[in-house]
């Protein structure tokens, strides 16, 4: 059974990245999710340890599904509150 799970994880890891198409990958490890969320791996551990983000633990590694990421983002999502269709004017060029 463990070998089947390991094979499944390895298969998922070997698939091409979906992030280039704007779609979440099916599974992330700590490094990948830290980079995606732009947070320190220690902070990701804090989120995991305090129950803010779901995960799977297998073979001394932590794995996060796309659903775990979506659930986390939904929990901390703030809806838009502006009324009307007029966007504010942006001065200058494009800003990150």
N, C-alpha and C positions, 0 to 999 in steps of 0.2 A: 504494500500500500504506500509506504513512504517513497519507494522508488518511482511509483506512478506520479505522486505529487511532485517530486523533484524533477521528473521529466517534463511535467506540465509547466512548472516554473521556468525551466530552462528554455522550453519552446516559446513561452511568452516573452522572455528576455531577448530571444533571437529575432523576434519579429521586427520589421522596420518601424521606425519612430512615427507615431501618429501626430506628434506635436507640430511637425512641419506643415500639416494640413489643418491645424487649428483644432484638432480633436485630441482629447485626453488619451494617453496610453492606457492599456488595460491594467498595468501593474508598475509600481515604483519601489525602489529601495530607498534607504535613508538619504543617500547622496543625491539621487535624482529628484526626490521630493523637496529636499532642502533647496536645491537649485531652482526648481519650478516655483516654489513659494518665496524664494529669495530670503530665506531665514537661515540662521546658524543651526547646524545639526544638533547642538545642545538644546536650542529652543524647541526644535522639533521633538526631541526626547521629552521635554517638559510638557508639551502639548499632549503627547502620547501617554505619559505617566499620569497626567491629571484628567485623562478621559475626554479630551477635547477633539481628538481625531481617532478614528477607528484604524485598526491594523491587524495583520496576521503575523505570527511569530513561528518561524520554521528554520531549523538548522542554524541557530544563533544569529539569524538575520531577521529584520523587521521588513514587512512588505505592506504596501498600501495600494488598495484597488482604486480605480477611477471613481467608484461609488463612494469610497472613504473620503476622497478629495472633494467630491461634489457635496456630500453631506456636511463636511467641515465648512466649505465656502457658503453653503446655504444657511448654516447656523449663524454665521457672522455677516450675513448680507444685510445691507441697509437699502431699502427701496428709494428710488428717486422721489423727490417731493416737490420739484418745481412745477408750476402751472404754466400753461401757455406753450407755444411752439417756437418762441424766439430765443435762440441761443445767445449768450453774451459774446460780444466782439472780442477776438483774441488779438492782442497787440504783439507785434514782432513775429518771429518765425516759430517753427515747430519746437516744442519743449518736451523733454522726456518726463 
